[in-house]
């Protein structure tokens, strides 16, 4: 049975074309009864499960139909880390920890969104730890929708400006962080997104062969991974 892995879809009201592409992709997954793993940033921004916008409801309905045939597994990204149990229940999503370790295609594999590996960006790593604290999240989600939407919009604008000024090394994973994750997980394959630099890297960890596969963003160089009969293909999303 085929396994599909995708990341960085960045769905939102400003890009209805991406939503339509994802719905077509889900229809294919449902027809094939394939397994699907979504490795974060499914949404461009997520301000809470109570967001009533129509595109989010359409995505939930399509995910629920797909997950009725085979599980759809999801781990959070840096843009949708507030996606919670209510939306997961309505969508039929199985929430995974980040990182997650298991066996895919007969290979011991670790999945992560990828932002954990960008350790040179120390300010972001501090924000990541701060923003994942359950108490802080609960207080944020208790505020009115309009307030949350304003705060997230401002944060995104600041983030875009900061990324333009940041050193290039901050935008990619660090080899030391990659090696540490391999050693701690005991995996031979690492799959992630986040960096928007799709590639298939052949590595050597502890004297043994390993591989790091980077998925691509759907609003750029879109690439998903398909694992089938032990073989892997890093390809554009089949729609």
N, C-alpha and C positions, 0 to 999 in steps of 0.2 A: 504494500500500500504506500502511495506517495505521501511525502511530508513536505509542506510548503512553509517557508519562513519569510516574513516580510517585516519591514521596519520603516519608520519615518514617512508615513503617509501624509501627515500634516493636513488632515481634513478640517474644513471650516467653511463658514458661509461665504467667504470671499473667493473660494475656489470650488464652485459646484462641479466643474469638470473632474476634479479628483474624486469627489463623492461618487459620481456616476461610474468612473473607472473602477472604484473599489467595489461598488455593488455588482458590476459585471464580473469582477474577479471572484467575489463570493459565490455568485451563481455557478461559476465553473467548479469551485471547490465543493459546493454542495452536490453537483452532478457527479463528480468523481468520488464523492465520499472520502475525500482526503483529509489528513490531519493538517491543522493550520496553527502556526505559532506567530504571534504578533509581538515584536520586540520593542515596543514603546513608540511614543510620539505618533500614535494612531491619529490624534487630534493636534491641530496647530496650537490650541490652548484649551485648557479645561478648568472651569471655575467652580465646578460642583455638579453632582448628579441631578440637581434640581433645575439645571439650565433647560428651558423649555423649547429651544430653537428647533425648527422642523428637521434640519439636516441630521441632528443628533438622534432624533426619533427614528428617522429612516434607516440610519446605520444600525441602531439597536434592533430594529425589526429584521433586517437582513442577517445580522449576526445570529439572532435567535433562530431563524430558519436554518441557517447553516449548522449551528451547534446542535440542532435536533438530530442530525445524522451522524456527526463526529464531533468530538470536543474541539473547541476553539480556545487556545491558551494565550494568555496575555501577560506581559510584564510591563511595568510602568517606564515611561521615558521622562526626560526632563521637562517636557511640555504638558504631559497629562498625568503627573504623579498624584493628582487629586481625584482621579477616577476611582470611585469607591464601590462598595458592595451592592448598592442599589442599582447602579447602571450595569454592573456585572451580572446581577440577577436577571434584569430585563433583557440583557443581550445574550445570556447563556455563556458568558466568558468564565473560564477557569483562571483565577489570578495566580500568578507564579511569583516567587521571590526573585529578587535581583541581587546576585546572580543565582541561576538555577542550574543544577547538574543532573544529568540523566544520560540515557542511551538513545541516540537517534541514528537510524541507518546502520545499526550495528557498531557504532563508534561512541565511546564515552565522550560526552559533549557538555560544555558549559555555555549557557546562554546569558547574555547581559545586554542592556541597552547600549552601553558603551561609555556613558559619561563618567562612570566610576574610574575608568582607565585614563582619563585626561587629567592626570595628577599635577601637571605643571600649572594648571589654572587653580591656584590655591584659594583665591577668593570665591570661585564658583564652588569648590569642594566644601568650603565653610557654609555657603548658602545651602548646598544640598543637604548637609547634615541638619542644619537649622530647619529647613522647610519640611523635612520628613518626620519631625517630632509630632506624635499624635495630638498632643495638647495644642500646639500651635495651629495645626491643621483644623482642629475642631473649632478654635476661636475664629479662624478665617472663614470657615464654611458657615458659621452662625451669622455672619454679616449679610446685609441685603445684596441681592444679585447685582444691582446697579453699582454698588460700591466695589464688589469683587471684580466686576468687568472693568471698571476704571483703573483699579490697582494693577490688574494683569496687563492692561493696555499700556500703562506707563512703564511697567517693568519690561515689556517686550521692546518698547522703543529704546529704553536705556541699554538693553541687551544687544540690540542691533548696532548701536553706536559703539559699545564696548568691543564687540567682535571685530569691527573695522579697525580698531586701534590696537587690538591684542597681537602679541607676537605669534607667528605662524605655528610655533611648537605647541602653543596652548590649545590649538584646535584639533590636535590629533592625540591618539593614545600614546602612552609612554612605554617603551620596551620593558622597563623594569616592572611596571604594573601588570603588563601582559604576562611576563614570566612568573610573577608571584601568583597570579590567578591560576595559571596552569599548574603550578606546583601544589597550591593549596587544594585545588579541586581534583587533581589526579586525572584530568581530562586530556585527551589527545586532539580535540577540536574545540575551537572557540568561535562562536558566531555572535556578531553584534552589528549595530547600526551606529547612529548618532553623528559620526564624523562626516558623512556624506561623501565618502571616498571608497566606493565599492571596489573590492579587490579580493584575490585569493592568495594569501601569503603562506609560503612553505617555510616552516621553522624547524629548529632543533632545540628541544627542551630536555635538559638532563641527559643528553646523549641520545635521545629518542626523537623520531620524526613527529612533528605536530603541524597543525594548520590553523590559521586565523582567517576567517571568512567575514568580509565586511559587506553588509547590504547597502543598497543605494536609496536615496530619497525619491519619492514619487513626484515631487515638484522639481526634479532635476534629473540626474542620471539614474533613473529607476532601475533597481536590480533586486530580484528576489532569489532565494535559494530553493531548489527543488531536489529533494533526496528521494531516489527511487531505485529499488533493487541494488542498494549499496553504492550507487553512483550519485554524484552531486553535480548540479548545473547552476551556475550563477547567470541568470538571464533576465531580460525585461519581463514585467508581469504579463502573463498570457491572459487576454481578455476575451 
